[in-house]
């Protein structure tokens, strides 16, 4: 089925072709080229981070985090169950057991009140996800982590340049993973970054990043030849993709303004309908500055969610659901997951619908979406 209004459409920044052509002219299209360095430096400056390494995906950044924290078989990591599979799988690949925690009903972030009870002597990391780019309660999670001496890793796929109490997301953990997938605010099709806030991890991260070799040190003249030093993989981002991302960063203010306008209009014009229908719209606590990543509706029932998606499809509008709780998946059940243990995630996953949202969504198309939603009755 085709739709007049799609859920997402990648936004082409004005200088994309110019930047890609420059990548070819530079004669370096593989990883760690000039555009990759430019993107890494842009993120590091904005966040005040000691080091940023560009990766082929957010998944790769999370996998690097697991390697840097020396996660082994028998270790445990705490993760929200309402998240994308990579949040847990990156650590499971190293033999860890995910310990799933339910989410709050308002922000859909990991419920900080449940974290401490999930800690055991085998806990090696707390992995937080800032859902929709709205920060977790990092005061509470940070205090728990410090009390138990457990590192925090941020899956900040949704939250680049968002803030919590004035501080950038991605700077609270020793490591943070970013995403530049085509559905994210800033995109190069597929891409990611590892933000390194613990300077003691930088040297090893550079080696893991370059397939376990000291190749980067060789090009800096630190060693006279490079060789295999540690475990690692091909975690570098092609400079062609980095060129696309650099063009997005050059237009960052336009992207943010467009997305803010779209989010704000949805919130304002659907507020009355949502109240009358008992529908929950996104909640942003006062201490959080969001990046306007998505706009979602949490319907009263699963049947209402399905009916709204079908209703919008009848207007040639594509709306979608989101995560299925990891503890209910086939893999999650292998780690002890079972129905009824995380009721908020189980309920929300059946009732949430995401509306079309991308930087290029026109005012007229958004108006059609709002009109169609406003016509829906349960």
Buried (B, 14 or more C-beta within 10 A) or exposed (E): EEBEBBBBBBBBBEBBEEBBEBBEEEEBBEBBBBBBBBBBEBBBEBBEBBBBBBBBBBBBBBBBBBBBBEBEEEBBBBBBBBBBBBBBBBBBBBEBBBBBBBBBBEBBBBBBEBBBEBBEEEBBBBBBBBBBBBBBBBBBBBEBBEEEEBBBBBBBBBBBBBBBEEBBBBBBBBBBBBBBBBBBBBBBEBBBBBBBBBEEBBEBBBBBBBBBBBBBBBEEEEBEEBEEBEEBBEBBBBBBBBBBBBBBBBBBEBBBEBBEBBBEBBBEBBEEBBEEBEBBBBBBEEEBBBBBBBBBBBBEEBEBBBBBBEBBBEBBBBBBBBBBBBBBBEBBEEBEBEEEBBEBBBBBBBBBBBBBBBBEBEEEBBEBBBEBBBEBEE
